[in-house]
């Protein structure tokens, strides 16, 4: 998988890519990430990238000619993605779709954002939530991490994807490790029993319980079977 990140602040992005599984995947050739400074495509002696908005108002707007020059220099891509609060919600399903692509270009805004004409040169506008950040770098890195972890080989155990939160529309089940008791809080006995069938049953039911407690709206679209539907009705009655 290849990524090209276009940003006015490459120094914010590069350290993130030099740690943890992303760095290891890059070393092994599973991921290729190029960070491009938008200012390299700025105009004039001072490499200007923005200007005042037509119609007046506060803030500065990144110029369309600068942004599009950077996009075109990035070369052919399967998706050219603009990160913006106005975009479609970035979900696990979108991540799974993007992870099948070969080259993603991620365009990070700053200030008041890009000249609206830039949207004619992208294939997708994505938002990571209903809030406003100082720039698109955090959002771009969220898209990169969520898709990169789905690339075969980036995460050691491919089975770990199957029970991820949102894969079936549910939150993940709770996880525990040693010690078996901590300040009066005990690991559920079933997880210590060695009974794999009961462990699986417990985890499936707890995934439903957590979803019902924290994100009940997800249950409208969740992919659950008849047994899980019965458990859900039981949990709902328990309140």
C-alpha positions as CSV (number, residue, x, y, z in Angstrom):
1,X,0.0,0.0,0.0
2,X,1.3,3.4,-0.9
3,X,0.3,6.7,0.8
4,X,1.1,10.3,-0.2
5,X,0.3,12.9,2.5
6,X,0.2,16.5,1.4
7,X,0.5,19.0,4.3
8,X,1.9,22.4,5.2
9,X,3.4,20.9,8.3
10,X,5.4,17.7,7.4
11,X,7.2,17.9,10.8
12,X,3.9,17.1,12.5
13,X,3.5,13.9,10.5
14,X,6.9,12.3,10.1
15,X,7.5,11.4,13.8
16,X,4.2,9.5,13.8
17,X,5.4,7.4,10.9
18,X,8.7,6.5,12.6
19,X,7.3,4.5,15.5
20,X,5.4,1.3,16.3
21,X,3.9,-1.0,13.7
22,X,3.7,1.7,11.0
23,X,7.5,2.1,11.1
24,X,8.0,-1.7,11.0
25,X,5.7,-2.1,8.1
26,X,7.5,0.5,6.2
27,X,10.9,-1.1,6.9
28,X,9.5,-4.4,5.6
29,X,8.2,-2.8,2.4
30,X,4.5,-3.4,3.3
31,X,3.7,0.3,3.4
32,X,5.2,3.2,1.4
33,X,4.5,6.7,2.9
34,X,5.6,9.9,1.2
35,X,5.1,13.2,3.1
36,X,5.0,16.2,0.8
37,X,5.3,19.8,1.9
38,X,2.6,21.8,0.1
39,X,4.8,24.9,0.4
40,X,7.1,23.4,-2.2
41,X,4.3,24.3,-4.6
42,X,3.8,27.8,-3.3
43,X,4.0,30.9,-5.4
44,X,6.8,33.5,-5.7
45,X,9.9,34.1,-3.7
46,X,8.1,33.5,-0.4
47,X,6.3,30.3,-1.5
48,X,2.9,31.7,-0.8
49,X,0.2,29.0,-0.4
50,X,-2.8,31.0,0.8
51,X,-4.7,34.2,0.3
52,X,-7.5,36.3,1.8
53,X,-11.1,35.0,1.1
54,X,-13.2,36.5,-1.6
55,X,-16.2,38.2,0.0
56,X,-14.2,39.1,3.1
57,X,-14.0,37.3,6.4
58,X,-11.5,36.1,8.9
59,X,-8.7,33.7,8.2
60,X,-6.8,32.7,5.1
61,X,-7.7,30.2,2.4
62,X,-5.3,27.7,0.7
63,X,-5.2,28.5,-3.0
64,X,-6.6,26.0,-5.5
65,X,-3.7,26.4,-7.9
66,X,-1.2,25.4,-5.2
67,X,-3.2,22.4,-4.0
68,X,-3.9,21.1,-7.4
69,X,-0.2,21.4,-8.5
70,X,0.7,19.2,-5.5
71,X,-2.1,16.7,-6.3
72,X,-0.9,16.4,-9.9
73,X,2.7,15.9,-8.9
74,X,1.6,13.1,-6.6
75,X,0.8,11.0,-9.7
76,X,-2.0,8.6,-10.4
77,X,-3.9,7.4,-7.3
78,X,-6.8,5.1,-6.6
79,X,-8.3,7.7,-4.3
80,X,-7.5,11.4,-3.7
81,X,-8.9,12.2,-0.3
82,X,-9.6,15.6,1.2
83,X,-9.9,15.6,5.0
84,X,-12.7,18.0,6.0
85,X,-15.5,18.3,8.6
86,X,-17.9,18.5,5.6
87,X,-17.0,15.0,4.4
88,X,-18.7,11.7,4.7
89,X,-18.1,10.0,8.0
90,X,-15.0,7.8,8.1
91,X,-16.1,4.4,9.3
92,X,-14.7,0.9,9.6
93,X,-16.5,0.0,6.4
94,X,-14.8,2.9,4.5
95,X,-11.5,1.9,6.0
96,X,-12.0,-1.7,4.7
97,X,-12.8,-0.3,1.2
98,X,-9.8,2.0,1.1
99,X,-7.4,-0.8,2.4
100,X,-8.0,-2.6,-0.9
101,X,-6.6,0.2,-2.9
102,X,-3.0,0.6,-4.1
103,X,-2.3,4.3,-3.7
104,X,-4.1,6.9,-1.5
105,X,-3.4,10.6,-1.6
106,X,-4.4,12.4,1.6
107,X,-4.8,16.2,1.4
108,X,-4.5,18.0,4.7
109,X,-6.0,21.5,5.1
110,X,-5.1,24.4,7.5
111,X,-6.4,27.8,8.3
112,X,-9.9,28.2,6.8
113,X,-9.4,25.3,4.5
114,X,-9.0,25.0,0.8
115,X,-10.5,27.0,-2.0
116,X,-13.7,25.1,-2.7
117,X,-12.6,24.5,-6.3
118,X,-10.1,21.9,-5.0
119,X,-13.0,19.6,-4.4
120,X,-13.4,19.1,-8.1
121,X,-9.9,17.5,-8.1
122,X,-10.4,14.9,-5.4
123,X,-12.4,11.6,-5.4
124,X,-13.5,11.6,-1.8
125,X,-14.0,14.0,1.1
126,X,-13.8,12.4,4.5
127,X,-14.5,13.5,8.1
128,X,-13.4,11.7,11.2
129,X,-16.0,13.4,13.4
130,X,-18.3,16.3,14.0
131,X,-15.7,18.7,15.4
132,X,-13.1,21.0,14.0
133,X,-9.3,20.5,14.3
134,X,-6.5,22.9,13.6
135,X,-5.7,21.0,10.5
136,X,-6.1,17.8,8.6
137,X,-3.0,16.0,9.7
138,X,-4.6,14.2,12.6
139,X,-7.5,13.1,10.4
140,X,-5.1,11.9,7.7
141,X,-3.1,9.9,10.1
142,X,-6.3,8.3,11.5
143,X,-7.2,7.2,7.9
144,X,-3.7,5.9,7.4
145,X,-3.6,3.9,10.6
146,X,-7.2,2.5,10.2
147,X,-6.4,1.3,6.6
148,X,-2.8,0.3,7.1
149,X,-3.6,-2.1,9.9
150,X,-5.8,-4.0,7.4
151,X,-3.0,-4.5,4.9
152,X,-1.9,-8.2,5.1
153,X,1.2,-8.6,7.2
154,X,1.1,-5.2,9.0
155,X,-0.5,-6.7,12.1
156,X,1.1,-10.1,12.9
157,X,-2.1,-12.1,13.7
158,X,-4.8,-11.6,11.0
159,X,-7.4,-13.1,13.3
160,X,-7.2,-9.9,15.4
161,X,-9.2,-8.1,12.8
162,X,-12.2,-10.3,13.1
163,X,-13.4,-9.1,16.4
164,X,-12.4,-5.5,16.0
165,X,-14.9,-2.9,17.1
166,X,-17.3,-2.0,14.3
167,X,-16.4,-5.0,12.0
168,X,-19.9,-6.5,12.6
169,X,-21.4,-3.3,13.8
170,X,-20.6,-4.0,17.4
171,X,-18.1,-2.7,19.9
172,X,-15.3,-5.1,20.8
173,X,-15.6,-7.4,23.9
174,X,-13.6,-6.4,27.0
175,X,-10.1,-7.7,27.4
176,X,-8.2,-8.8,30.5
177,X,-4.7,-9.9,31.4
178,X,-2.6,-10.6,34.6
179,X,-3.0,-10.2,37.5
180,X,-6.2,-12.2,37.9
181,X,-7.3,-9.8,40.7
182,X,-6.4,-6.1,41.0
183,X,-7.6,-4.0,43.9
184,X,-10.7,-6.1,44.4
185,X,-11.5,-6.3,40.7
186,X,-11.4,-9.8,39.4
187,X,-11.1,-11.3,35.9
188,X,-14.3,-13.1,35.0
189,X,-14.0,-16.7,36.0
190,X,-15.0,-18.0,32.6
191,X,-11.9,-16.5,31.1
192,X,-9.8,-18.6,33.5
193,X,-11.7,-21.8,32.9
194,X,-10.0,-23.0,29.7
195,X,-13.4,-23.7,28.2
196,X,-13.0,-22.2,24.8
197,X,-16.7,-22.5,23.8
198,X,-17.8,-20.7,27.0
199,X,-15.1,-18.0,26.5
200,X,-16.4,-17.4,23.0
201,X,-20.0,-17.2,24.3
202,X,-19.0,-14.8,27.0
203,X,-17.1,-12.5,24.6
204,X,-20.0,-12.4,22.1
205,X,-22.5,-11.6,24.9
206,X,-20.2,-8.9,26.4
207,X,-19.7,-7.3,23.0
208,X,-23.5,-6.9,22.9
209,X,-23.6,-5.6,26.4
210,X,-21.0,-3.0,25.8
211,X,-22.6,-1.9,22.6
212,X,-26.0,-1.6,24.3
213,X,-24.4,0.4,27.1
214,X,-22.1,2.8,25.1
215,X,-23.3,2.9,21.5
216,X,-26.9,1.6,21.3
217,X,-27.5,3.3,18.0
218,X,-25.0,0.8,16.4
219,X,-27.4,-2.1,17.0
220,X,-29.8,-0.8,14.3
221,X,-27.3,-1.8,11.7
222,X,-25.3,-4.6,13.5
223,X,-24.9,-8.0,11.8
224,X,-26.1,-10.4,14.5
225,X,-27.7,-13.8,14.4
226,X,-30.8,-15.2,16.1
227,X,-28.9,-16.3,19.3
228,X,-27.3,-12.9,19.7
229,X,-30.7,-11.2,19.1
230,X,-32.1,-13.3,22.0
231,X,-29.2,-12.3,24.2
232,X,-29.7,-8.7,23.3
233,X,-33.4,-8.9,24.3
234,X,-32.4,-10.5,27.6
235,X,-29.8,-7.7,28.2
236,X,-32.4,-5.1,27.4
237,X,-34.8,-6.5,29.9
238,X,-32.0,-6.5,32.6
239,X,-31.7,-2.8,32.0
